[in-house]
Amino acid sequence: MKFCSQCLQDTELHPIIEGLRQTENSCPVCKKRKAFIYDTEVNSELTEYFEGLLEIYTPENMLPSGFPATERRLLVTELTDRWHIFDYKLTSTDVYNIIRAICTEKYAESPNLFDAPIGIAELNDAEFLKAHSLLRTNVWDDFVDSVKRHNRFHTNHIDLSILERYCSFIRKVYRKGSIFFRGRISSEDGILPADMGAPLFDKAAAGRVNSAGISCLYLASDLDTTIHEIRAGIFDFVSVGRFELKQDIVIVDLKAINHISPFIDGCDFLEHAINKEHLNRINMEIGRTLRRTDSVLDYIPTQYIADFIKSISYDGKPEYSGIEYNSTINPSGQNLAIFYPDLFTCTDVDVYHIKELRYEKEKLL
């Protein structure tokens, strides 16, 4: 069977196919023109990767009796929904045909892995989870309760060595000269560039990444996200500063958490499967905006995680300069929390007048 590199969205497998330098006018599966082709009749480079991943799965008839029905899925579903390996435009039949062609011998040995529901037995093994889960009790709310109500600065509810390892998988480099934005409610006269930066420590309020008294520079990727994030009201004036990066930096890109390739060097298939839900929760919680009725105490769990990321250092030097995460207020935008505000300088400021707001509503009762 022939398919192309664009049939996959896994970042580790793309270069393998493209490195074969086999091209055709179009892909027989996704129809992409001038595609890099993988031919299962000729090539075997992907077989080892997929067979290794399949080793963590158990056919339904061999799973423990108490294994949850909700965790029993077809292999095609696992490869697309859990691992995001294949392009979303491919049909289930396309994915099935590709994986069966790649793993011909595995299919002959164990067709139930491909044709019947499967599961990861360790997801229901309490002792295994305790030893390998990012959250030692495997429950996010236990970690939240621990740091909010019992021990603010130290907890045994999270395995920081696992968190550090996954941070290394989602490193992202920003080059000197990169541009971001920061907004503040102002008068129509605006705010001077020198006053647009992060508040000094004595005025720094608690945020999703920083504790009170710790200065942190919150930036946005574009103008719309900037204005949404400060919750500008009708007829407000908003000063938006243009911030330029002074040097190359490395940040942790939490947006990429759900798309960490299971094939990345150093990633354990089983540990990754166990912790995907927890990693996704961290991304969601850091991006979540507090409502007026919420307490700043609700930021403590994400502050704890951010403080740990900030503390990671190698050879005595901090490894990460900040955290990037999705904007929940403007889904198309991204936010950047910079641990060291002096890395950016505000080059100029524009003032905007908010003339209209649009509300989306959903009836609950």
CORKA-V194638 format. One line per field, one symbol per residue. ss: DSSP state (2 for helix, 1 for strand, 0 for the rest). phi: phi as a letter, one per 20 degrees, with the letter a starting at -180 (. if undefined). psi: psi as a letter, one per 40 degrees, with the letter a starting at -180 (. if undefined). Layout:
ss: ???
phi: ???
psi: ???
//
This chain:
ss: 01112221002222222220001111000000111111100000002222222200011222000000222010222222220001000002222222222202222220022220011022220222222200100002222222222000000001022222222220111100001111111100000022200000222000000000000011110022222220000000111111111000111112222220000000002222222222222222222000000002222222222222222011001100011111000000011111002221111111111000000000000
phi: .dbdfffddffeegffffffldccfbefeemfeleedddffdecfegffffffffedcggfdfgfefgffeecfggfffeeedledffffeffgfgffffffdgfffffbfffedcgcbdgffddgffffecegdfemcgffffffeeccbfdcbeecefffffffffecfbddegnfdccbdbfbeffmcfgfdeffffgfdfefcfddfgndfbeeccfbfffgfffelfegmfdcedeeddfebfcdceeffegfcfffefgneegfffffdgffffffgfffefefefeedfffeggfffffffgfefbclmdgecercdbfeeecgedcdcddfcgffdceeacddcdedbccdecbfdc
psi: ihiideeiehddddddddeefhiidiheceehifihihheediededddddddddeihideeiidehhdeehiiddddddddefdiheeiidddddddddddfddddddgddddeiiiihdeeehddddddeidhdeehdddddddddedhdehieehhdddddddddefihhhiheihiihiihaieeaiideeeaiiideehihaddiihehhhhhiididddddddefhiheihhhhihhhhdihihihgddedefhheeihehhddddddedddddddddddehhiideiiedeedddddddddddehihfehhdheahhiihedgdeiiihhhdgdeeihhdihihihheiihhhihhd.
//
